[in-house]
Amino acid sequence: MKKLYYIDYPQEHIEGQMHKYRCVHCKVETTIINGRLEGHLPTCEYRIKLENAGYEVEPLDASENLVSHDADDFD
């Protein structure tokens, strides 16, 4: 099985950042996850739960340009 976007995971606000959120389980920012199951860490409770339910994880393509943690913040 596969969903178009995986956005139903619990999120928490990152303290001190106006518009930044992250997964409650793996603490990866939502901009890094980008609606993709493989955006969560392999040890993430949400990801493990969906993988066990039969959802497929696509390998990350090394050529994809993920959001950098060094990007400028304008909050």
Backbone bond lengths (Angstrom), bond angles and torsions (degrees), N, CA, C in turn:
res aa  C-N    CA-C-N  psi(-1)  N-CA   C-N-CA  omega(-1)  CA-C   N-CA-C  phi
1 M - - - 1.452 - - 1.527 109.28 -
2 K 1.308 113.54 157.10 1.447 119.03 178.61 1.518 109.29 -154.85
3 K 1.333 116.45 138.47 1.454 122.23 173.67 1.518 108.27 -101.66
4 L 1.313 116.39 157.71 1.450 120.31 176.47 1.530 109.98 -68.52
5 Y 1.333 116.60 -46.02 1.465 122.35 178.02 1.521 109.43 -137.08
6 Y 1.310 115.71 144.04 1.467 122.18 176.96 1.523 107.36 -109.18
7 I 1.338 115.63 91.64 1.460 119.95 -176.60 1.525 112.30 -123.39
8 D 1.323 116.69 10.08 1.457 120.12 -176.48 1.528 112.87 -95.74
9 Y 1.315 117.48 19.57 1.466 121.26 179.44 1.528 109.90 -86.31
10 P 1.335 117.59 150.73 1.468 119.77 179.23 1.524 110.87 -68.05
11 Q 1.323 115.43 134.94 1.460 121.23 -178.38 1.517 110.62 -121.34
12 E 1.334 115.18 154.82 1.455 120.93 175.43 1.524 108.49 -132.51
13 H 1.313 114.90 149.65 1.458 122.13 178.65 1.525 108.86 -73.06
14 I 1.325 117.59 139.19 1.459 121.77 176.03 1.525 106.89 -86.12
15 E 1.310 116.58 117.01 1.452 121.99 -175.70 1.521 111.11 -60.85
16 G 1.323 115.35 137.09 1.451 121.18 -179.76 1.518 113.91 84.91
17 Q 1.316 117.61 -3.15 1.469 122.63 179.09 1.526 107.85 -120.01
18 M 1.303 115.84 125.78 1.455 120.05 -172.65 1.526 114.72 -64.79
19 H 1.314 118.10 -44.04 1.461 120.53 -174.12 1.518 112.62 -127.43
20 K 1.310 118.43 33.40 1.462 120.89 -178.89 1.527 109.92 -112.64
21 Y 1.327 114.41 135.60 1.459 122.03 179.04 1.516 108.82 -131.79
22 R 1.330 115.54 161.70 1.462 121.43 179.03 1.517 109.61 -146.63
23 C 1.317 115.09 163.80 1.453 121.22 176.90 1.526 108.97 -66.86
24 V 1.307 116.77 135.74 1.465 121.32 179.56 1.527 110.84 -63.40
25 H 1.315 117.76 -33.86 1.460 121.25 -173.44 1.527 113.32 -83.71
26 C 1.337 117.64 -52.52 1.474 119.48 -173.58 1.519 113.38 -101.70
27 K 1.335 117.49 -7.87 1.467 123.82 176.98 1.530 114.19 67.17
28 V 1.331 117.94 17.95 1.458 121.66 176.85 1.524 107.82 -83.64
29 E 1.342 116.32 135.91 1.465 121.02 -179.78 1.529 111.30 -61.97
30 T 1.325 115.25 146.77 1.460 120.29 -179.27 1.522 111.86 -62.82
31 T 1.340 118.01 -28.95 1.467 119.98 178.30 1.517 111.64 -70.68
32 I 1.309 118.00 -24.80 1.463 122.20 175.95 1.529 109.41 -80.78
33 I 1.332 116.43 -42.47 1.471 121.43 179.03 1.525 109.84 -61.91
34 N 1.320 116.70 -45.34 1.460 123.25 174.12 1.531 113.55 53.97
35 G 1.333 116.83 37.67 1.464 120.85 176.51 1.511 114.98 75.05
36 R 1.330 117.35 10.06 1.462 121.13 -175.82 1.530 110.41 -111.18
37 L 1.298 116.73 137.63 1.462 121.58 179.39 1.520 110.59 -62.09
38 E 1.328 116.68 -38.72 1.464 120.03 -179.56 1.526 112.44 -73.01
39 G 1.321 117.83 -6.21 1.461 121.47 174.40 1.518 112.35 -73.08
40 H 1.333 116.23 -21.43 1.463 121.18 176.27 1.527 109.07 -80.57
41 L 1.317 116.77 153.65 1.457 120.67 176.32 1.527 109.77 -63.58
42 P 1.337 118.27 150.09 1.471 120.80 178.65 1.528 113.01 -59.49
43 T 1.317 117.83 -21.75 1.471 121.76 180.00 1.527 113.08 -93.95
44 C 1.323 117.24 3.39 1.468 121.84 -177.60 1.529 110.33 -67.75
45 E 1.317 115.97 131.88 1.468 121.89 -179.45 1.533 111.49 -59.12
46 Y 1.325 117.41 -41.44 1.468 121.92 179.02 1.533 110.53 -62.66
47 R 1.323 116.66 -47.56 1.468 121.03 -179.67 1.524 111.26 -63.16
48 I 1.319 117.25 -44.91 1.470 121.49 -179.77 1.523 110.41 -61.25
49 K 1.335 115.94 -42.82 1.469 120.72 179.74 1.530 110.95 -59.77
50 L 1.324 117.58 -45.23 1.467 120.39 -179.26 1.527 111.73 -71.47
51 E 1.330 117.17 -37.58 1.467 119.42 177.10 1.524 110.40 -62.02
52 N 1.323 117.21 -41.50 1.470 121.61 178.29 1.528 111.83 -66.98
53 A 1.340 116.52 -25.78 1.460 121.18 177.98 1.534 111.75 -82.73
54 G 1.336 117.07 -3.84 1.451 120.35 175.92 1.520 115.21 105.18
55 Y 1.311 118.46 4.94 1.461 120.48 177.74 1.528 109.42 -77.41
56 E 1.315 115.78 141.91 1.459 121.87 -173.92 1.523 111.12 -93.53
57 V 1.330 115.30 141.43 1.454 121.86 175.25 1.513 107.66 -106.69
58 E 1.321 116.08 126.62 1.458 120.37 177.15 1.522 108.74 -90.11
59 P 1.327 117.75 139.07 1.463 119.02 177.89 1.522 110.13 -64.45
60 L 1.326 116.42 142.97 1.458 120.57 177.43 1.515 109.40 -70.99
61 D 1.303 115.69 131.18 1.460 121.26 177.35 1.526 108.20 -79.93
62 A 1.307 117.05 125.12 1.464 121.67 -177.03 1.526 112.07 -61.01
63 S 1.319 117.12 -22.33 1.461 119.88 -178.80 1.524 112.50 -83.72
64 E 1.346 117.18 -9.05 1.455 119.24 179.32 1.513 109.66 -71.00
65 N 1.302 115.30 141.11 1.450 120.75 -177.41 1.524 108.70 -97.85
66 L 1.337 117.04 97.68 1.451 121.24 179.13 1.517 109.80 -80.68
67 V 1.317 116.18 158.40 1.464 121.20 179.13 1.525 108.65 -62.64
68 S 1.295 116.23 134.06 1.456 121.95 -178.69 1.510 110.69 -86.44
69 H 1.320 116.27 141.80 1.458 121.30 174.94 1.526 110.14 -70.22
70 D 1.325 117.67 -14.68 1.451 122.09 -179.38 1.524 112.13 -91.29
71 A 1.318 116.92 1.78 1.467 120.64 -178.61 1.522 109.78 -63.10
72 D 1.318 115.94 148.98 1.456 120.75 178.69 1.521 110.04 -66.80
73 D 1.318 115.49 141.66 1.453 122.09 177.01 1.516 108.54 -103.57
74 F 1.321 115.94 138.42 1.462 120.31 178.60 1.524 110.82 -120.64
75 D 1.334 117.08 27.86 1.466 121.44 179.27 1.498 111.23 -76.03
